[in-house]
Amino acid sequence: MPHLRCRGLARETVVAISETLVERLCELTKSPSAHFTVEYIPSEFIPTRFGGNAYPFIEVLWFPRSQEVQDAAAQIISDVVKAEIGDIGEVAAVFHQMEKTAYYDNGKHYG
């Protein structure tokens, strides 16, 4: 924990940014790198007449953090992605707060 789910990026890009992303987020959150997972999720954006172009979309599942830490994490994600693929516009970061009592490891929750 934290878990990073990456969509809208090529697998090679996720591999290329994974170590830098984890290192920088470890430093920010004071979490051990072994607690992080990075997941590549292949997806297809469906364009409609209203829009819908593909863009990098990173979901972060983690235990609650302060707004300042979350804001800094979003900036790190944007900076790392754009450093790898260029400033292509939007990079979305979505944070899901998980309660420790809802997260289990080997049948035991963290709460």
C-alpha positions as CSV (number, residue, x, y, z in Angstrom):
1,M,0.0,0.0,0.0
2,P,-0.1,2.5,-1.8
3,H,-1.3,0.9,-5.0
4,L,-0.8,2.7,-8.3
5,R,-3.0,1.8,-11.3
6,C,-1.9,3.2,-14.6
7,R,-4.2,3.5,-17.7
8,G,-3.9,5.4,-20.9
9,L,-0.2,4.7,-21.1
10,A,1.9,2.1,-23.0
11,R,3.2,-0.8,-20.9
12,E,6.7,0.3,-21.7
13,T,6.0,3.8,-20.3
14,V,4.6,2.4,-17.1
15,V,7.7,0.2,-16.7
16,A,10.0,3.3,-17.5
17,I,8.3,5.5,-14.9
18,S,7.6,3.0,-12.2
19,E,10.9,3.2,-10.2
20,T,11.1,7.0,-10.3
21,L,7.4,7.3,-9.3
22,V,7.8,4.9,-6.4
23,E,11.1,6.5,-5.2
24,R,9.6,10.0,-5.2
25,L,6.3,8.9,-3.6
26,C,8.2,6.9,-0.9
27,E,10.2,10.0,-0.1
28,L,7.0,12.1,0.2
29,T,4.9,9.6,2.2
30,K,7.7,8.1,4.3
31,S,6.5,4.6,3.2
32,P,8.8,1.7,2.4
33,S,9.1,1.0,-1.3
34,A,8.2,-2.6,-0.7
35,H,4.7,-1.4,0.3
36,F,4.0,0.0,-3.2
37,T,2.6,-1.8,-6.2
38,V,2.4,-0.5,-9.7
39,E,-0.1,-1.9,-12.1
40,Y,-0.4,-1.5,-15.8
41,I,-4.0,-1.7,-16.9
42,P,-4.5,-1.9,-20.7
43,S,-7.6,0.1,-21.6
44,E,-9.3,1.6,-24.6
45,F,-10.7,5.1,-24.5
46,I,-13.9,5.3,-26.6
47,P,-14.0,8.7,-28.4
48,T,-17.5,10.1,-28.9
49,R,-18.7,13.2,-30.6
50,F,-18.4,14.9,-27.2
51,G,-14.7,14.1,-26.9
52,G,-13.0,11.4,-25.0
53,N,-9.4,11.4,-26.2
54,A,-7.0,9.1,-24.3
55,Y,-4.7,10.6,-21.7
56,P,-2.7,9.2,-18.8
57,F,-4.9,8.3,-15.9
58,I,-3.3,7.2,-12.6
59,E,-5.4,5.9,-9.7
60,V,-3.8,5.8,-6.3
61,L,-5.3,3.6,-3.6
62,W,-3.9,4.5,-0.2
63,F,-4.6,5.1,3.4
64,P,-5.7,8.7,4.2
65,R,-3.1,11.4,3.8
66,S,-3.3,15.2,4.3
67,Q,-4.4,17.4,1.4
68,E,-0.9,18.8,1.2
69,V,0.6,15.3,0.7
70,Q,-2.1,14.4,-1.8
71,D,-1.5,17.6,-3.7
72,A,2.3,16.9,-3.8
73,A,1.7,13.3,-4.9
74,A,-0.5,14.5,-7.8
75,Q,2.2,16.9,-8.9
76,I,4.9,14.2,-8.7
77,I,2.7,11.9,-10.8
78,S,2.2,14.6,-13.4
79,D,5.9,15.6,-13.5
80,V,7.1,12.0,-13.8
81,V,4.7,11.1,-16.6
82,K,5.3,14.3,-18.5
83,A,9.1,13.8,-18.1
84,E,8.8,10.4,-19.9
85,I,6.3,11.2,-22.6
86,G,6.4,14.9,-23.0
87,D,3.9,17.6,-22.1
88,I,1.0,16.2,-24.0
89,G,-1.6,18.0,-22.0
90,E,-3.7,16.4,-19.3
91,V,-2.4,13.8,-16.8
92,A,-5.2,12.7,-14.4
93,A,-4.5,11.5,-10.9
94,V,-7.4,10.1,-8.9
95,F,-7.0,9.2,-5.2
96,H,-9.1,6.6,-3.4
97,Q,-8.8,6.7,0.4
98,M,-8.9,3.3,2.0
99,E,-9.8,2.7,5.6
100,K,-7.2,0.5,7.4
101,T,-10.0,-1.8,8.7
102,A,-11.1,-2.5,5.0
103,Y,-7.6,-3.5,3.9
104,Y,-6.5,-7.1,4.6
105,D,-3.2,-8.8,4.4
106,N,-3.2,-12.6,4.9
107,G,-6.7,-12.4,6.4
108,K,-5.9,-9.6,8.9
109,H,-6.8,-6.0,8.6
110,Y,-4.6,-3.0,9.4
111,G,-7.0,-1.2,11.7
